[in-house]
Amino acid sequence: MILTLTTDFSDSGGFVAQLKAELIKLFGEGINIIDITHNITPFNTIEAAYITATALDKFPEDSMHIVVVDPGVGTQRNIVAVKYKGQIIVSPENEALSLIEPDEIRVIEKEEVNPKSSKTFEARDIMVRAAYLIHKNGFENIGKKKETLCCSLKPEIKKRKVVGKIVYIDNFGNCISNIKEEHLKGGFDKIILKNLIFRHLEDTYHSPTSSYKALINSSGYLEFAYFKKSFADEFGIGYLDEIEVYLTEE
């Protein structure tokens, strides 16, 4: 089976190795562990949300995912298991899951999974074991059902207007919003981000009309870029900065 890992652990400290060792002990050597990334900016659950949402859509049904960006490790915050498009995600309940629309949610009972868990490494002691128990016993046999997640980063849809936010800034300084191509399918008059106004979308990062631009990226999200420069640095853009899209009147 496929099981992925997404964390802010980086390559230091041996934490990723410990996760993998525990997974192999429980699942056996036949498990296919894929590292999505371990370089999420520390504690940046919003960055994790974009990485998680865009990666999950590329994996087949029956894949499992452990997402660990956890500023509240060891506290009373929930650890949840989420069913999404035939896949299972185990994660702390925070913004890291806020760009997906779960089919079902269950709150994991930490004491039942591992009463001897470390308070500072629940990814290893709770989340890995929870993933194994779900694999062994079924999703419906772990924890308690929950109706909704605590956090949502979906854009706000108003009459002839979409209000979104920047949810990811990549290594090139491109700024990606939570607004998807489907939100713009009827056309728009203008897009406003801080003091910048965009009246059309470009197809590529290199275009003759302007060095900076708005476009739909390869994952279907509205993105802002500057050719061979950092859009974020040039215009002082940060996480959760607001975008307004004024839709074309019918």
NUTIDREN-792717 format. One record per atom (N, C-alpha, C): residue number from 1; atom name; x, y, z. Coordinates in Angstrom, 2 decimals. Atoms other than C-alpha are relative to their C-alpha. Layout:
REM NUTIDREN-792717
  timar  logu        x        y        z
    NUM    CA        X        Y        Z
...
//
This chain:
REM NUTIDREN-792717
  timar  logu        x        y        z
      1     N     0.83    -1.19     0.00
      1    CA     0.00     0.00     0.00
      1     C     0.87     1.26     0.00
      2     N    -0.70    -1.29     0.02
      2    CA     1.00     3.66    -0.45
      2     C    -0.35     0.76     1.27
      3     N     0.20    -0.89    -1.13
      3    CA     1.47     5.83     2.62
      3     C     0.97     1.17    -0.14
      4     N    -0.84    -1.18     0.17
      4    CA     2.75     9.40     2.37
      4     C     0.21     0.73     1.31
      5     N    -0.34    -0.82    -1.16
      5    CA     4.39    11.71     4.87
      5     C     0.18     1.44    -0.44
      6     N    -0.19    -1.44     0.18
      6    CA     4.13    15.50     4.97
      6     C     0.24     0.61     1.37
      7     N    -0.32    -0.55    -1.32
      7    CA     5.86    17.28     7.85
      7     C     0.81     1.28    -0.14
      8     N    -0.93    -1.14    -0.08
      8    CA     7.81    20.35     8.95
      8     C     1.25    -0.39     0.77
      9     N    -1.12     0.50    -0.79
      9    CA    10.52    18.15    10.50
      9     C     1.36     0.31    -0.61
     10     N    -1.24    -0.16     0.78
     10    CA    13.19    18.94     7.84
     10     C     0.76    -1.33     0.01
     11     N    -0.80     1.23     0.04
     11    CA    16.03    16.42     7.47
     11     C     0.83    -0.19     1.25
     12     N    -0.84     0.07    -1.19
     12    CA    17.51    17.01    10.91
     12     C    -0.75    -0.70     1.13
     13     N     0.59     0.53    -1.22
     13    CA    16.92    15.30    14.23
     13     C    -0.43    -1.45    -0.05
     14     N     0.38     1.40     0.10
     14    CA    16.09    11.85    12.90
     14     C    -1.48    -0.29     0.16
     15     N     1.43     0.21    -0.25
     15    CA    12.34    12.39    13.36
     15     C    -0.68    -0.77    -1.15
     16     N     0.60     0.69     1.15
     16    CA    11.42    11.26     9.83
     16     C     0.39    -1.47     0.01
     17     N    -0.46     1.38    -0.07
     17    CA    13.53     8.12    10.22
     17     C    -0.77    -0.79     1.05
     18     N     0.76     0.69    -1.03
     18    CA    11.71     7.29    13.44
     18     C    -1.43    -0.30    -0.45
     19     N     1.33     0.26     0.55
     19    CA     8.34     7.67    11.72
     19     C     0.02    -1.21    -0.93
     20     N    -0.08     1.09     0.98
     20    CA     9.43     5.35     8.93
     20     C     0.29    -1.33     0.68
     21     N    -0.31     1.24    -0.73
     21    CA    10.89     2.79    11.33
     21     C    -1.25    -0.57     0.65
     22     N     1.23     0.44    -0.65
     22    CA     7.60     2.66    13.23
     22     C    -1.00    -0.53    -1.02
     23     N     0.90     0.46     1.06
     23    CA     5.62     2.33    10.00
     23     C     0.40    -1.39    -0.50
     24     N    -0.47     1.31     0.49
     24    CA     7.77    -0.57     8.80
     24     C    -0.25    -1.09     1.04
     25     N     0.27     0.98    -1.05
     25    CA     7.46    -2.32    12.17
     25     C    -1.46    -0.43     0.00
     26     N     1.43     0.29    -0.07
     26    CA     3.67    -2.09    12.03
     26     C    -0.55    -0.58    -1.30
     27     N     0.58     0.39     1.28
     27    CA     2.85    -2.44     8.33
     27     C     0.79    -1.11    -0.70
     28     N    -0.85     0.95     0.71
     28    CA     5.76    -4.64     7.26
     28     C     0.76     0.69    -1.12
     29     N    -0.90    -0.60     0.98
     29    CA     8.40    -4.05     4.63
     29     C    -0.66     0.25    -1.35
     30     N     0.68    -0.19     1.28
     30    CA     5.87    -4.15     1.79
     30     C    -0.63     1.37    -0.16
     31     N     0.60    -1.33     0.09
     31    CA     4.63    -0.64     2.61
     31     C     0.85     0.91    -0.90
     32     N    -0.67    -0.95     0.90
     32    CA     5.49     2.00    -0.01
     32     C    -0.14     1.39     0.61
     33     N     0.04    -1.30    -0.67
     33    CA     6.37     5.17     1.92
     33     C     0.51     1.06    -0.96
     34     N    -0.37    -1.11     0.90
     34    CA     6.44     8.36    -0.17
     34     C     0.08     1.28     0.83
     35     N    -0.17    -1.30    -0.65
     35    CA     7.80    11.63     1.19
     35     C    -0.55     1.08    -0.91
     36     N     0.48    -1.16     0.78
     36    CA     5.67    14.49    -0.10
     36     C     0.94     1.17     0.25
     37     N    -1.03    -0.97    -0.38
     37    CA     7.84    16.99     1.78
     37     C     0.17    -0.04     1.52
     38     N    -0.26    -0.22    -1.43
     38    CA     9.48    17.47     5.16
     38     C     0.51     1.42     0.23
     39     N    -0.52    -1.37    -0.04
     39    CA    10.28    21.09     4.43
     39     C    -1.09     1.05     0.05
     40     N     0.98    -1.03    -0.32
     40    CA     7.04    22.82     5.31
     40     C     0.64     0.98     0.98
     41     N    -0.51    -0.99    -0.94
     41    CA     7.98    26.08     7.04
     41     C    -0.51    -0.35     1.40
     42     N     0.44     0.43    -1.33
     42    CA     7.91    25.25    10.78
     42     C    -1.28     0.69     0.47
     43     N     1.29    -0.42    -0.58
     43    CA     4.39    25.55    12.24
     43     C    -0.97     0.60    -1.02
     44     N     0.85    -0.67     0.98
     44    CA     2.94    26.86     8.96
     44     C    -1.08    -0.95    -0.51
     45     N     1.09     0.90     0.35
     45    CA    -0.32    24.92     8.83
     45     C    -0.72     0.43    -1.28
     46     N     0.64    -0.48     1.23
     46    CA    -1.62    27.11     6.00
     46     C     0.78    -0.47    -1.22
     47     N    -0.84     0.55     1.06
     47    CA     1.31    26.18     3.78
     47     C    -0.27    -1.49    -0.17
     48     N     0.29     1.43     0.05
     48    CA     0.63    22.55     4.68
     48     C    -1.34    -0.29    -0.66
     49     N     1.33     0.20     0.60
     49    CA    -3.00    22.96     3.59
     49     C     0.10    -0.05    -1.52
     50     N    -0.12    -0.01     1.46
     50    CA    -2.02    23.83     0.02
     50     C     0.75    -1.22    -0.50
     51     N    -0.78     1.16     0.40
     51    CA     0.62    21.11    -0.23
     51     C    -0.85    -1.27     0.10
     52     N     0.84     1.18    -0.21
     52    CA    -1.82    18.54     1.15
     52     C    -1.10    -0.09    -1.06
     53     N     1.13     0.02     0.93
     53    CA    -4.76    19.51    -1.05
     53     C     0.45    -0.32    -1.43
     54     N    -0.44     0.21     1.39
     54    CA    -2.76    19.56    -4.29
     54     C     0.65    -1.36    -0.19
     55     N    -0.64     1.32     0.13
     55    CA    -0.80    16.37    -3.59
     55     C    -1.03    -1.12     0.02
     56     N     0.95     1.09    -0.16
     56    CA    -3.78    14.25    -2.53
     56     C    -0.74    -0.32    -1.29
     57     N     0.75     0.22     1.23
     57    CA    -5.53    14.71    -5.85
     57     C     0.76    -0.84    -1.01
     58     N    -0.82     0.77     0.94
     58    CA    -2.66    12.87    -7.58
     58     C     0.17    -1.46     0.42
     59     N    -0.20     1.35    -0.50
     59    CA    -2.77     9.70    -5.47
     59     C    -1.24    -0.87    -0.23
     60     N     1.14     0.90     0.23
     60    CA    -4.96     6.63    -6.09
     60     C    -0.81    -0.24     1.26
     61     N     0.83     0.42    -1.12
     61    CA    -7.80     5.46    -3.89
     61     C     0.75    -1.04     0.84
     62     N    -0.62     0.91    -0.97
     62    CA    -6.78     3.46    -0.81
     62     C     1.38     0.44     0.46
     63     N    -1.24    -0.55    -0.54
     63    CA    -3.67     5.59    -0.29
     63     C    -0.28     0.55     1.40
     64     N     0.10    -0.61    -1.32
     64    CA    -3.01     6.76     3.27
     64     C     1.03     1.11     0.11
     65     N    -0.87    -1.16    -0.13
     65    CA    -1.42    10.04     4.32
     65     C     0.08     0.42     1.46
     66     N    -0.20    -0.57    -1.33
     66    CA     0.07    11.31     7.56
     66     C     0.55     1.40    -0.19
     67     N    -0.37    -1.41     0.14
     67    CA     0.27    15.10     7.73
     67     C     0.29     0.54     1.39
     68     N    -0.40    -0.42    -1.34
     68    CA     2.21    16.48    10.69
     68     C     0.63     1.39    -0.03
     69     N    -0.46    -1.35    -0.29
     69    CA     2.48    20.24    11.12
     69     C    -0.82     0.39     1.22
     70     N     0.76     0.14    -1.23
     70    CA     1.52    20.47    14.74
     70     C     0.49     0.92     1.12
     71     N    -0.41    -0.91    -1.09
     71    CA     2.11    23.59    16.85
     71     C    -0.59    -0.38     1.36
     72     N     0.66     0.35    -1.25
     72    CA    -0.25    22.12    19.46
     72     C     0.31    -1.39     0.50
     73     N    -0.32     1.38    -0.38
     73    CA     1.52    18.78    19.91
     73     C    -0.08    -0.19     1.53
     74     N     0.11     0.33    -1.41
     74    CA     0.68    17.18    23.28
     74     C    -1.12     0.70     0.74
     75     N     1.08    -0.73    -0.66
     75    CA    -2.22    19.55    24.02
     75     C    -1.33    -0.72    -0.24
     76     N     1.32     0.60     0.16
     76    CA    -5.97    18.89    23.97
     76     C    -0.54     0.10    -1.42
     77     N     0.50    -0.05     1.37
     77    CA    -6.26    19.63    20.26
     77     C    -0.21    -1.43    -0.54
     78     N     0.34     1.32     0.51
     78    CA    -7.78    16.74    18.31
     78     C     1.05    -0.51    -0.98
     79     N    -0.60     0.67     1.15
     79    CA    -6.00    14.25    16.13
     79     C    -1.15    -0.68    -0.72
     80     N     1.15     0.51     0.76
     80    CA    -8.37    13.25    13.34
     80     C     0.45    -0.92    -1.12
     81     N    -0.11     0.79     1.23
     81    CA    -8.72    10.68    10.61
     81     C    -1.08     0.49    -0.94
     82     N     0.92    -0.57     0.98
     82    CA   -10.35    12.00     7.45
     82     C    -0.04    -0.91    -1.22
     83     N     0.17     0.72     1.26
     83    CA   -11.77    10.08     4.52
     83     C    -0.26     1.02    -1.10
     84     N     0.08    -0.99     1.07
     84    CA   -11.34    11.98     1.27
     84     C     0.28    -0.69    -1.34
     85     N    -0.12     0.60     1.33
     85    CA   -11.95    10.64    -2.25
     85     C     0.62    -1.39     0.05
     86     N    -0.48     1.37    -0.11
     86    CA   -11.32     7.08    -1.15
     86     C     1.35    -0.15     0.66
     87     N    -1.28     0.02    -0.69
     87    CA    -8.13     8.00     0.70
     87     C    -0.21     0.35     1.47
     88     N     0.06    -0.28    -1.43
     88    CA    -7.38     8.36     4.42
     88     C     1.15     0.93     0.37
     89     N    -1.02    -0.92    -0.52
     89    CA    -5.53    11.26     6.06
     89     C    -0.07    -0.01     1.52
     90     N    -0.10    -0.13    -1.45
     90    CA    -4.36    11.27     9.68
     90     C     0.81     1.25     0.29
     91     N    -0.63    -1.30    -0.22
     91    CA    -3.45    14.70    11.03
     91     C    -0.54     0.63     1.27
     92     N     0.61    -0.88    -0.99
     92    CA    -3.85    17.11    13.91
     92     C    -1.13     0.79    -0.64
     93     N     1.10    -0.80     0.54
     93    CA    -7.08    19.05    13.50
     93     C     0.40     1.47     0.05
     94     N    -0.38    -1.41     0.13
     94    CA    -5.81    22.40    12.28
     94     C    -0.13     0.40    -1.46
     95     N     0.18    -0.53     1.35
     95    CA    -5.54    24.45     9.08
     95     C     0.58    -0.90    -1.09
     96     N    -0.62     0.87     1.00
     96    CA    -3.52    21.70     7.35
     96     C    -1.02    -0.76    -0.84
     97     N     1.05     0.71     0.74
     97    CA    -6.80    20.07     6.29
     97     C    -1.08     0.94    -0.53
     98     N     1.07    -0.98     0.21
     98    CA    -8.67    23.28     5.56
     98     C    -0.32     0.30    -1.46
     99     N     0.32    -0.21     1.42
     99    CA    -8.60    23.18     1.73
     99     C    -0.64    -1.23    -0.64
    100     N     0.68     1.16     0.54
    100    CA   -10.21    19.76     1.33
    100     C    -1.40    -0.08     0.57
    101     N     1.38     0.19    -0.43
    101    CA   -13.84    18.74     1.65
    101     C    -0.16    -1.46     0.40
    102     N    -0.02     1.40    -0.42
    102    CA   -13.86    15.55     3.77
    102     C    -1.33    -0.70    -0.26
    103     N     1.20     0.83     0.11
    103    CA   -16.31    12.73     3.10
    103     C    -0.44    -0.48     1.37
    104     N     0.32     0.45    -1.36
    104    CA   -16.11    11.60     6.73
    104     C     1.17     0.35     0.91
    105     N    -1.02    -0.40    -0.97
    105    CA   -14.23    12.65     9.88
    105     C    -0.18    -0.83     1.27
    106     N     0.05     0.68    -1.29
    106    CA   -13.35    10.69    13.01
    106     C     1.09     0.56     0.90
    107     N    -0.96    -0.47    -1.00
    107    CA   -11.66    12.00    16.16
    107     C     0.63    -1.22     0.65
    108     N    -0.73     1.14    -0.54
    108    CA    -8.97     9.59    17.32
    108     C     0.10     0.12     1.52
    109     N    -0.13     0.05    -1.45
    109    CA    -9.05     8.57    20.97
    109     C     1.45    -0.35     0.34
    110     N    -1.45     0.19    -0.17
    110    CA    -5.39     9.02    21.87
    110     C     0.33    -1.05     1.06
    111     N    -0.28     0.95    -1.07
    111    CA    -5.52     7.01    25.09
    111     C    -0.22    -1.44    -0.45
    112     N     0.27     1.34     0.50
    112    CA    -6.98     4.03    23.26
    112     C     1.08    -0.45    -0.99
    113     N    -1.03     0.35     0.99
    113    CA    -4.36     4.16    20.50
    113     C     1.33    -0.30     0.68
    114     N    -1.29     0.22    -0.69
    114    CA    -1.35     4.49    22.80
    114     C     0.02     0.81     1.29
    115     N     0.02    -0.74    -1.27
    115    CA    -1.71     5.43    26.48
    115     C     1.39     0.41     0.49
    116     N    -1.37    -0.31    -0.41
    116    CA     2.10     5.59    26.79
    116     C     0.69     0.96    -0.98
    117     N    -0.57    -0.90     1.01
    117    CA     2.57     8.13    23.99
    117     C     0.81     1.13     0.62
    118     N    -0.73    -1.22    -0.34
    118    CA     5.19    10.82    24.28
    118     C    -0.88     1.21    -0.28
    119     N     0.76    -1.24     0.22
    119    CA     3.61    14.27    24.65
    119     C     0.63     0.87    -1.08
    120     N    -0.69    -0.86     0.97
    120    CA     6.19    15.73    22.26
    120     C     0.21    -0.68    -1.35
    121     N    -0.17     0.68     1.30
    121    CA     6.13    13.12    19.46
    121     C    -1.23    -0.88    -0.28
    122     N     1.24     0.73     0.25
    122    CA     2.50    12.15    18.89
    122     C    -0.11    -0.48    -1.44
    123     N    -0.02     0.51     1.38
    123    CA     3.19    11.74    15.16
    123     C     0.45    -1.45    -0.01
    124     N    -0.52     1.37    -0.08
    124    CA     5.22     8.63    15.94
    124     C    -0.89    -0.91     0.83
    125     N     0.65     0.87    -0.98
    125    CA     3.25     7.33    18.91
    125     C    -1.51    -0.12    -0.18
    126     N     1.46     0.03     0.18
    126    CA    -0.35     8.21    17.94
    126     C    -0.36    -0.11    -1.48
    127     N     0.46    -0.07     1.39
    127    CA    -0.67     9.07    14.25
    127     C     0.40    -1.21    -0.81
    128     N    -0.43     1.19     0.73
    128    CA     1.39     6.20    12.86
    128     C    -0.83    -1.21     0.44
    129     N     0.77     1.14    -0.49
    129    CA    -0.41     3.69    15.09
    129     C    -1.46     0.10    -0.41
    130     N     1.38    -0.19     0.45
    130    CA    -3.79     5.18    14.22
    130     C    -0.14    -0.41    -1.46
    131     N     0.03     0.38     1.41
    131    CA    -3.00     4.77    10.52
    131     C     0.00    -1.52    -0.14
    132     N    -0.06     1.46     0.06
    132    CA    -2.13     1.13    11.12
    132     C    -1.32    -0.62     0.45
    133     N     1.27     0.55    -0.48
    133    CA    -5.31     0.47    13.12
    133     C    -1.11     0.18    -1.03
    134     N     0.99    -0.22     1.06
    134    CA    -7.40     2.00    10.33
    134     C     0.22    -1.01    -1.12
    135     N    -0.34     0.96     1.05
    135    CA    -5.58    -0.17     7.78
    135     C    -0.44    -1.41     0.41
    136     N     0.28     1.35    -0.48
    136    CA    -6.12    -3.28     9.94
    136     C    -1.49    -0.22     0.27
    137     N     1.36     0.21    -0.50
    137    CA    -9.63    -2.74    11.34
    137     C    -1.08     0.76    -0.75
    138     N     0.98    -0.79     0.73
    138    CA   -11.31    -0.23     9.01
    138     C    -0.19     1.39     0.59
    139     N     0.13    -1.41    -0.39
    139    CA   -11.94     3.50     9.14
    139     C    -1.09     0.20     1.06
    140     N     1.16    -0.20    -0.88
    140    CA   -15.28     3.18    10.93
    140     C     0.23    -0.55     1.41
    141     N    -0.25     0.62    -1.30
    141    CA   -13.70     1.30    13.84
    141     C     1.04     0.74     0.84
    142     N    -0.91    -0.79    -0.81
    142    CA   -11.47     4.05    15.14
    142     C    -0.69     1.30     0.43
    143     N     0.47    -1.29    -0.50
    143    CA   -12.48     6.99    17.33
    143     C    -1.50     0.22    -0.10
    144     N     1.40    -0.41     0.03
    144    CA   -15.74     8.91    17.18
    144     C    -0.25     0.92    -1.19
    145     N     0.35    -0.80     1.17
    145    CA   -17.51    10.50    14.25
    145     C    -0.12     1.47     0.35
    146     N     0.08    -1.45    -0.14
    146    CA   -17.28    14.28    13.82
    146     C    -0.59     0.56    -1.28
    147     N     0.71    -0.51     1.18
    147    CA   -19.39    16.39    11.47
    147     C     0.85     0.94    -0.85
    148     N    -0.79    -0.99     0.75
    148    CA   -17.02    19.19    10.52
    148     C     1.37     0.17     0.63
    149     N    -1.32    -0.34    -0.51
    149    CA   -13.39    20.20    10.85
    149     C    -0.01     1.41     0.58
    150     N    -0.02    -1.29    -0.71
    150    CA   -12.38    23.19    12.94
    150     C     0.25     1.18    -0.91
    151     N    -0.52    -1.14     0.78
    151    CA   -10.91    25.27    10.13
    151     C    -0.33    -0.16    -1.48
    152     N     0.21     0.01     1.45
    152    CA   -11.72    26.23     6.56
    152     C     0.71     1.19    -0.63
    153     N    -0.66    -1.05     0.77
    153    CA    -9.65    28.20     4.07
    153     C    -0.66     0.18    -1.37
    154     N     0.70    -0.17     1.26
    154    CA   -12.26    28.13     1.33
    154     C    -0.27     1.48    -0.24
    155     N     0.30    -1.41     0.27
    155    CA   -12.80    31.48    -0.43
    155     C    -1.45     0.34     0.30
    156     N     1.35    -0.48    -0.29
    156    CA   -15.85    33.57     0.40
    156     C    -0.66     0.40    -1.32
    157     N     0.70    -0.26     1.25
    157    CA   -18.35    33.62    -2.45
    157     C    -1.16     0.96     0.27
    158     N     1.06    -0.98    -0.13
    158    CA   -20.49    36.73    -2.67
    158     C    -0.64     0.21    -1.38
    159     N     0.63    -0.31     1.28
    159    CA   -22.78    38.09    -5.37
    159     C     0.99     0.77    -0.88
    160     N    -0.93    -0.59     0.98
    160    CA   -20.47    38.85    -8.32
    160     C     1.35     0.36     0.61
    161     N    -1.30    -0.28    -0.61
    161    CA   -17.43    38.77    -6.04
    161     C     0.50    -1.25     0.74
    162     N    -0.65     1.08    -0.74
    162    CA   -14.99    36.17    -4.71
    162     C     1.12     0.63     0.83
    163     N    -1.04    -0.52    -0.88
    163    CA   -12.81    37.02    -1.71
    163     C     0.84    -1.18     0.48
    164     N    -0.89     1.09    -0.37
    164    CA    -9.80    34.79    -1.22
    164     C     1.22     0.50     0.76
    165     N    -1.22    -0.33    -0.74
    165    CA    -6.42    34.70     0.51
    165     C     1.19    -0.71    -0.62
    166     N    -1.23     0.68     0.38
    166    CA    -2.83    33.85    -0.25
    166     C     0.23    -1.15     0.98
    167     N    -0.16     1.17    -0.87
    167    CA    -2.29    30.31     1.06
    167     C     1.32    -0.74    -0.23
    168     N    -1.30     0.65     0.22
    168    CA     1.11    29.37    -0.36
    168     C     0.92     0.95    -0.75
    169     N    -1.05    -0.76     0.69
    169    CA     4.32    31.13    -1.36
    169     C     1.13    -0.99    -0.28
    170     N    -0.95     1.06     0.33
    170    CA     6.66    28.83    -3.24
    170     C     1.44     0.51     0.01
    171     N    -1.42    -0.30    -0.06
    171    CA    10.44    28.76    -3.52
    171     C     0.42     1.13    -0.95
    172     N    -0.30    -1.07     0.96
    172    CA    10.35    31.20    -6.45
    172     C    -0.63     1.33     0.40
    173     N     0.69    -1.21    -0.41
    173    CA     8.24    33.74    -4.57
    173     C    -1.34     0.18    -0.68
    174     N     1.34    -0.05     0.57
    174    CA     5.10    32.95    -6.55
    174     C    -1.03    -0.12     1.12
    175     N     1.00    -0.06    -1.06
    175    CA     1.99    33.65    -4.47
    175     C    -1.29    -0.64    -0.49
    176     N     1.13     0.80     0.43
    176    CA    -0.85    31.17    -4.70
    176     C    -1.17     0.21     0.94
    177     N     1.19    -0.29    -0.78
    177    CA    -4.39    31.84    -3.56
    177     C    -0.84    -1.26     0.19
    178     N     0.97     1.08    -0.17
    178    CA    -7.24    29.61    -2.40
    178     C    -1.14     0.10    -1.02
    179     N     1.01    -0.15     1.04
    179    CA    -9.29    30.75    -5.42
    179     C     0.33    -0.94    -1.15
    180     N    -0.24     0.99     1.04
    180    CA    -9.69    28.02    -8.02
    180     C    -0.55     0.46    -1.34
    181     N     0.42    -0.35     1.36
    181    CA   -10.19    28.18   -11.76
    181     C    -1.51    -0.03    -0.14
    182     N     1.46     0.12     0.11
    182    CA   -13.81    27.09   -11.33
    182     C    -0.72     1.24     0.51
    183     N     0.63    -1.21    -0.52
    183    CA   -14.54    30.28    -9.38
    183     C    -0.01     1.13    -1.05
    184     N    -0.13    -1.06     1.00
    184    CA   -13.57    32.34   -12.45
    184     C    -0.60    -0.39    -1.34
    185     N     0.43     0.54     1.30
    185    CA   -15.30    30.28   -15.13
    185     C    -0.98     0.91    -0.74
    186     N     0.93    -0.91     0.65
    186    CA   -17.92    32.97   -15.80
    186     C     0.64     1.30    -0.46
    187     N    -0.71    -1.22     0.36
    187    CA   -15.27    35.63   -16.37
    187     C     0.08     0.99     1.15
    188     N    -0.15    -1.01    -1.05
    188    CA   -14.11    38.57   -14.27
    188     C     0.38     1.33    -0.63
    189     N    -0.37    -1.35     0.46
    189    CA   -13.66    42.32   -14.63
    189     C     1.38     0.39     0.51
    190     N    -1.31    -0.34    -0.55
    190    CA   -10.69    42.72   -12.31
    190     C     0.29    -0.85     1.24
    191     N    -0.49     0.66    -1.21
    191    CA    -8.62    41.05    -9.60
    191     C     0.86     1.02     0.74
    192     N    -0.76    -0.97    -0.80
    192    CA    -7.25    43.21    -6.78
    192     C     0.76    -0.73     1.10
    193     N    -0.86     0.50    -1.07
    193    CA    -4.32    42.22    -4.55
    193     C     0.84     1.17     0.47
    194     N    -0.60    -1.24    -0.52
    194    CA    -3.13    45.07    -2.34
    194     C    -0.27     1.13    -0.97
    195     N     0.24    -1.11     0.92
    195    CA    -2.61    47.98    -4.75
    195     C     0.16    -0.41    -1.45
    196     N    -0.17     0.52     1.36
    196    CA    -2.27    45.76    -7.83
    196     C    -1.36    -0.39    -0.58
    197     N     1.24     0.35     0.70
    197    CA    -5.06    45.32   -10.38
    197     C     0.36    -0.83    -1.22
    198     N    -0.19     0.89     1.15
    198    CA    -5.18    42.46   -12.90
    198     C    -1.33    -0.12    -0.73
    199     N     1.24     0.05     0.79
    199    CA    -7.69    42.48   -15.73
    199     C    -0.06    -1.20    -0.93
    200     N     0.03     1.23     0.79
    200    CA    -6.74    39.27   -17.49
    200     C     1.02    -0.98     0.57
    201     N    -0.93     1.04    -0.43
    201    CA    -4.88    36.00   -16.92
    201     C     0.98    -0.31    -1.12
    202     N    -1.00     0.46     0.95
    202    CA    -1.67    34.98   -18.62
    202     C     0.02    -1.52    -0.03
    203     N    -0.10     1.45     0.13
    203    CA    -0.93    31.45   -19.83
    203     C     1.29    -0.55     0.58
    204     N    -1.31     0.46    -0.44
    204    CA     2.73    31.26   -18.79
    204     C     0.65     1.05     0.90
    205     N    -0.75    -0.94    -0.85
    205    CA     5.22    32.85   -16.42
    205     C     0.73     1.05    -0.83
    206     N    -0.71    -0.93     0.89
    206    CA     6.98    34.50   -19.38
    206     C    -0.98     0.50    -1.04
    207     N     0.94    -0.56     0.95
    207    CA     4.62    36.80   -21.25
    207     C     0.46     1.39    -0.41
    208     N    -0.47    -1.30     0.50
    208    CA     5.22    39.91   -23.36
    208     C    -0.73     1.20     0.58
    209     N     0.81    -1.15    -0.40
    209    CA     2.51    42.05   -21.76
    209     C     0.44     0.62     1.32
    210     N    -0.39    -0.53    -1.31
    210    CA     3.88    42.38   -18.22
    210     C     0.97    -0.97     0.66
    211     N    -0.94     0.85    -0.73
    211    CA     6.73    41.10   -16.05
    211     C    -0.68    -0.69     1.19
    212     N     0.76     0.66    -1.06
    212    CA     4.26    40.37   -13.24
    212     C    -1.41    -0.27    -0.50
    213     N     1.24     0.48     0.61
    213    CA     1.00    38.58   -13.84
    213     C    -0.81    -0.87     0.94
    214     N     0.86     0.99    -0.64
    214    CA    -1.92    36.49   -12.64
    214     C    -0.22    -1.12    -1.01
    215     N     0.23     1.14     0.87
    215    CA    -2.44    32.99   -14.03
    215     C    -0.61    -1.13     0.81
    216     N     0.47     1.22    -0.66
    216    CA    -4.00    29.62   -13.25
    216     C     1.15    -1.00    -0.04
    217     N    -1.17     0.88    -0.04
    217    CA    -1.29    27.25   -12.07
    217     C    -0.37    -1.44    -0.34
    218     N     0.19     1.39     0.44
    218    CA    -0.86    23.54   -12.78
    218     C    -0.94    -0.79     0.89
    219     N     0.96     0.66    -0.89
    219    CA    -3.05    22.61    -9.80
    219     C    -1.37     0.64    -0.04
    220     N     1.32    -0.61     0.18
    220    CA    -5.92    24.86   -10.90
    220     C    -0.31     1.14     0.93
    221     N     0.20    -1.12    -0.93
    221    CA    -5.40    27.71    -8.40
    221     C     0.50     1.31    -0.62
    222     N    -0.41    -1.33     0.43
    222    CA    -5.12    31.45    -9.05
    222     C     1.33     0.35     0.65
    223     N    -1.36    -0.26    -0.47
    223    CA    -1.46    32.40    -8.76
    223     C     0.49     1.35    -0.53
    224     N    -0.61    -1.27     0.40
    224    CA     0.55    35.63    -8.94
    224     C     1.51    -0.20    -0.07
    225     N    -1.41     0.28     0.24
    225    CA     4.06    35.60   -10.35
    225     C     0.69     1.21    -0.62
    226     N    -0.85    -1.04     0.60
    226    CA     6.92    37.84   -11.46
    226     C     1.12    -0.73    -0.72
    227     N    -0.97     0.75     0.80
    227    CA     9.18    36.64   -14.27
    227     C     1.42     0.17     0.53
    228     N    -1.37     0.06    -0.51
    228    CA    12.57    35.65   -12.80
    228     C     0.23     0.86     1.24
    229     N    -0.11    -0.72    -1.27
    229    CA    11.83    37.58    -9.61
    229     C    -1.03    -0.57     0.97
    230     N     0.96     0.42    -1.01
    230    CA     9.98    36.94    -6.38
    230     C    -1.15     1.00     0.06
    231     N     1.17    -0.86    -0.10
    231    CA     6.46    38.36    -6.59
    231     C    -0.23     0.41     1.45
    232     N     0.22    -0.29    -1.43
    232    CA     6.21    38.12    -2.79
    232     C     0.93     1.11     0.48
    233     N    -0.97    -1.00    -0.44
    233    CA     9.38    40.17    -2.25
    233     C    -0.23     1.35    -0.67
    234     N     0.16    -1.26     0.76
    234    CA     8.69    42.74    -4.97
    234     C    -1.17     0.83     0.52
    235     N     1.21    -0.72    -0.39
    235    CA     5.24    43.61    -3.62
    235     C    -0.38    -0.19     1.46
    236     N     0.27     0.16    -1.43
    236    CA     5.46    42.64     0.05
    236     C    -1.21    -0.85     0.31
    237     N     1.16     0.87    -0.17
    237    CA     2.94    39.82    -0.18
    237     C     0.30    -1.07     1.05
    238     N    -0.17     1.02    -1.02
    238    CA     2.44    37.44     2.75
    238     C    -1.20    -0.92     0.08
    239     N     1.10     0.94    -0.22
    239    CA     0.27    34.56     3.87
    239     C    -1.24     0.73     0.52
    240     N     1.34    -0.49    -0.35
    240    CA    -3.45    35.36     4.21
    240     C    -0.29     1.41    -0.50
    241     N     0.36    -1.26     0.65
    241    CA    -3.21    38.61     2.25
    241     C    -1.24    -0.23    -0.87
    242     N     1.31     0.16     0.62
    242    CA    -6.64    39.21     0.73
    242     C     0.03     0.31    -1.50
    243     N     0.20    -0.22     1.44
    243    CA    -7.58    38.95    -2.95
    243     C    -1.49     0.20    -0.24
    244     N     1.40    -0.21     0.40
    244    CA   -10.81    40.34    -4.40
    244     C    -0.13    -0.20    -1.49
    245     N     0.29     0.22     1.41
    245    CA   -12.16    39.06    -7.69
    245     C    -1.40     0.51    -0.29
    246     N     1.29    -0.55     0.39
    246    CA   -14.94    41.10    -9.25
    246     C    -0.45    -0.71    -1.27
    247     N     0.46     0.84     1.10
    247    CA   -16.91    38.77   -11.49
    247     C    -0.77     0.81    -1.03
    248     N     0.73    -0.64     1.08
    248    CA   -18.40    39.72   -14.82
    248     C    -1.49    -0.06     0.28
    249     N     1.45    -0.02    -0.20
    249    CA   -22.02    40.80   -14.50
    249     C    -0.68    -0.72    -1.16
    250     N     0.75     0.74     1.02
    250    CA   -24.47    38.55   -16.31
    250     C    -0.99     0.92    -0.71
//
